[in-house]
Amino acid sequence: MKRFLLLLLSLFLMHTSGVWAQNSRKASDQIYELKNGVLLVRLMTRSKSINALEKAGNTKQADKIKAEQQQKNQQIIAAFQNYFDFCPVYFFLSDQTAEVKARNWDKVVFLNAELQADTSLTDFNPEVFMMAEFGIVEPKVNDGIPVSDQGLPGLVISNSDFVQLSAPFPYYIRTYENLPVEKKAQNAVEKWNQELHDFYTSTQK
C-alpha cells in the first residue's frame, strides 16, 4: 500500500512538473510576442445602460454615467501613457470589440488621451497583439490550484482571441475598489509594467 501511494505521488509530481514546464515555455513565447507586438487596451462605454436610461427618458442619469465613464477611460489612458513602456499601446472602445476580434483594422477607431480619434495612426496592421482591460479575473486553475483572486476586479490580460492568459505569465493585477479610479489605474499599470519587464528578463537567462 505504501509503495502504491509513493508511486501515485511520483506520477503526480511528474505530471505537475511536465505541465509547469509546458506552461513556462508557452509563457516565454507570449512575453516575447508582447514585447515585439502591441497591446490594445479596451475601454468600457456602458452603452447598454446609457441607451436603456435614454430610452426610459432618464437622460440626466444617462449623461451622468456617460461622463463618469469617460473620466475613467481618460484616467486609464493617462496611467498607460505615464507608467507603461513595455511595448506600444493603443486604446479602443468596447463597442468595437467585434471589429478588433475580426481584425477589421480599417473599421476600428483608436483613441488619444482626449478620447478622440488618433489621426496619427495609419496603416495599423499588427502581426501580434494582446488585449488588456480593467475587468474581472476569470476562474483559472494553475497546476490544480484555483487562482485565489478569481472573480475579483483587476487589470486582466488576454490573447488576440480575447482568451485570458494564465500563469506563469503575469496575466492580471488585482485592483481594490476603495481606491480612487485614477490611483487604482496608476498602481495596477505601474505594477504590471514592472512584472512584465521582470518576467521578460527572467526568460532571457
C-alpha angles and dihedrals in degrees: 000000000000092000090050092053091048089051091051091049091050092050091048092050091048091051093047091048091050093049092048092049090050092048090048092054090048092049091049090055091047095051090049090050092050093046090055096035136050137270120227116201116206114216118202120235102183085215094156093057092043093048092048091052092047091049089052090051095250096128093152093062091041091054090048094053091045092052093047092050093048090052091050091050092050090051091050091051091048091051092054094043092051103035108026124079105143094105140340113295132201133182133224136170122255090239087072097052093114092054092050092048090050090045092234090156095169088064096046118095110208116203138225128214091282091054089249126129111283100233092182090071111088134160091016109183113139119190091211132023140160129202131230131186142158103255142106127319105241122226109275136171117210113193090337094310118111115232107258094218097051113139092020128114119267150130101281130191128211136181124249090279089056092248112144113246124233141217141324083038108080092245102161144024117205115235129199123225094212090070122086112259093247093052092041092054093044094050094046096046094045092048094046092048090055092046091052092051091047094048093046091051091049091055092054095061 
